[in-house]
Each structure stands twice: as C-alpha cells, then as structure tokens.
Amino acid sequence: MVTVRATRQVRITLPNEMADALRQRVSSGAYASGSKVVSAYDALAADPSAVVSVDVVRARLSAKHA
C-alpha cells in the first residue's frame, strides 16, 4: 500500500542569513531540497534530545580513533 501525503506549496520570507544557510545546505548536497532542510529542523524541534554537541562528537571520534 502506498501512502500519499497531501502537500501544499507556500511561499515564505526568511531573513537573508537563514535563506543563505538553507540554500548552502541544499547546494552542498547535504539536503535534496529546501523542504528537506525544513523537515529536518521540524524533527529536531520535536525531539531536541536528538541533538549531539560538538564536544560530544569530538570525544566520540577521539575514542573511536584512539
């Protein structure tokens, strides 16, 4: 069974800094579209416990490569 999600296109205005950050994430290939960036942000906002600090990432990498 295929589930089709109804979507609606909307136009929003972002501050230049936010718009540039969104475009950079898409152009770098990290995300397929601006919508994917927003979806990732929404997921993070819904579950902030998923955030890992830079210090934790560095510690994990150091331990892995020690």
VENZIMO-V187229 format. One record per pair of residues at least 4 apart in sequence whose C-alpha atoms are under 7 Angstrom apart, sorted by the first residue. I is the first residue (numbers start at 1). J is the second residue. D is the distance in whole Angstrom. If there is no record, write none. Layout:
I/J/D  I/J/D
This chain:
14/18/6  14/19/6  15/19/6  16/20/6  17/21/6  18/22/6  19/23/6  20/24/6  21/25/6  22/26/6  22/34/6  22/37/7  23/27/6  24/28/6  25/29/7  25/30/5  25/31/6  26/30/6  26/31/5  26/32/6  26/33/6  26/34/6  31/36/6  31/37/6  32/36/6  33/37/7  34/38/6  35/39/6  36/40/6  37/41/6  38/42/6  39/43/6  40/44/6  41/45/6  42/46/6  43/47/6  44/48/5  44/50/7  52/56/6  52/57/7  53/57/6  54/58/6  55/59/6  56/60/6  57/61/6  58/62/6  59/63/6  60/64/6  61/65/6  62/66/6
